[in-house]
Amino acid sequence: MRLFLATLALTLGLTLAPPAPAQDNGAVHPEVQKANAQREKIKHRERMLMLFPAGVLGLTIALIIFTRRRR
């Protein structure tokens, strides 16, 4: 019975424990760093290009509302 309780306690402890972070030595090849930086720039550019049409649409709607209220 003691063995069962000890096993149960160990199992629950391991189940509830957070996962250990991956060991990173910090040694990343410079070419990989350049590629990662380029990917980040591309993602940022794509996000900005997606926001542009939304901004134009919002500005257009705002101008329509403001000009109709003046009449």
Secondary structure as GFF3:
##gff-version 3
##sequence-region A 1 71
A	DSSP	alpha_helix	2	16	.	.	.	ID=ss1
A	DSSP	alpha_helix	30	70	.	.	.	ID=ss2
###
